[in-house]
Amino acid sequence: MLPMSTTWPWSLQACAISDTNFSCVRYSVNKCNGKTIFALLAFVLFIYAAFDPVQASVIQAGADIQTAINSAKAGDTIVVGPGEVSRFEVDRPLTIEGQGGPILSAALQKPAIRVNSDGVTITGFRIIGVSKDSVAKFNYYMQNPTAAAGGRFDEPNSAVVVRGDGISIKNCSIFGAQVAISADNVQDLVLQNTTMEGCDTGASILQSSQVKVTACRITNCKKYGLEIVGSRDVTLDNNSIINNTNTGILLKETNGGVIQDNILSMNTFGLSLWNASYNQVRRNRADHNYYGILVTTSSNYNNITDNLAEDNSRSEIMTGFGIGISLQENSSYNMLIRNTAKGNFNGLELSRGCKFNAVYDNNASDNKHGIRLNENRNNLVFGNNFFRNDINAYENTSLNIWNTTIGNYYNDYRGKDENNDGIGDQPYSLPGPESRSFDFRPLIRPFRAGLDNAMLSDEVKKYAVYGPADEELPTTRMQGGVVVISRKTSSLPPKWTDSRPFDASAPPFQKENDF
């Protein structure tokens, strides 16, 4: 075996063999002098410098940001000063930081910012968008056939287009765009502390996951403040969604989201869950909307908890008409818990084909109707407090359950409690056409206890035991000597004889052409 080299500064002749052990190493270190230690440190620094990856740089950009992007390396930060700057496209992981509010302007079918890379952060820009103009868009593509080739003619005029994962847009302001921020099929998107004002749609997020929208202000949009479709794992937290003509927040076919601590004010619909399930909607404030919170079109297994729906009233249909929290159109297995509804036309509402929902521990006061149930069955309503409503509780063509071992508190209940157990001795009759329901255990005093969600689900299973409605039952007939069993095909929404299905495209909720 060849002897080991002894040219390294910390080596000793005694250790320059292949089977050097730890005692020899300790001996070597003990024998080292100051010069040897200095040489060792210098060598370690040399090795670190030789193999350390290229360090990220900070690049100061002028008005032409694209040139800075093209020369940047992955991980660099580009700093942009105040003033008007040019549009840009990001094709590598970068942080682009505006300082002093630099201004970008989009153009027809040309966003101010397009992100085509993963791992990009955009912060600190003011962006002027382009509004919807179908005629101008048509003329643009007629005059630019190259741009039209292979493209989509339904693309809106977006101020910011996101087509990458791990994207953050922070501390920006976007004005007047057809769509302020457009994201399609992305993952890990963060919108934070960003203003979207006077757009057709604030943010349009489609087929995406792990989306967080926090501390944003979205106002005066013509269609939607936030449009989130076909997505999952969405968190909307602490946003102000105000004065949007149609819907403040639309969650359509979106599951597993958390919508919490938002202000939803002066929209037609504050929050709309449309065929959206397994979402947590909590601690939001909805006021001065036509619908504060709407859960519709087979939206199931949502928890609607601790929200305030106050003074939701508009005059598009009739003066003062508005709903605090509404479940509609076959939306089932939802829980409405600890919400407060006050000053609305209908405080709480369940309408048309909803079943197996739990309405529990809510306070409804100073509404036209505290709660209204219309054309549905097998919903469990108990432990709620109804104060000073013109009609505390109302049921139409329905068959629901209004008590377990306890019922609800109605401030207009006039029954007696001879045994002082806190339960009225006479049932509370639910007014309304064709109502067959009673609260058999009305409370003498307001309800103040609580159950957890698992126990509440058990209560629904225990008490919601009415059979299906007549139209849900199978029918039999003889055909060619064979018994044929059939069931009426249900509709979405069901076609009731004395009401029309909910239609968001009807006035005052007209749709707009996206072209």
Buried (B, 14 or more C-beta within 10 A) or exposed (E): EEEBEEEBBBBBEEBBEEEBEEEBEEEBEEEBEEEBEEBBEEEEEEEEEEEEEEEBEEBEBEEEBBBBBEEBEEBBBBBBBEEEBBBBBBEBBBBBBBEEBBBBBBEBBBBBBBBEBBBBBBBBBBBBBBBBEEEEBEEBBEEEEEEBEEEEEEBBBBBBBBBBBBBBBBBBBBBBBBBBBBBBBBBBBBBBBBBBBBBBBBBBBBBBBBBBBBBBBBBBBBBBBBBBBBBBBBBBBBBBBBBBBBBBBBBBBBBBBBBBBBBBBBBBBBBBBBBBBBBBBBBBBBBBBBBBBBBBBBBBBBBBBBBBBBBBBBEEEEEEBBBBBBBBBBBBBBBBBBBBBBBBBBBBBBBBBBBBBBBBBBBBBBBBBBBBBBBBBBBBBBBBBBBEBEBBBBBBBBBBBBBBEBBBBBEEBEBEBEEEEBBBEEBBEBEBEEBEBBBBBBBBEEBEEEBEEEEBBEBBEEBBEBEEBEEBEEEEEEEEEEEEEEEEEEEEBBEBEEBEBBEBEEEEBEEEEBE
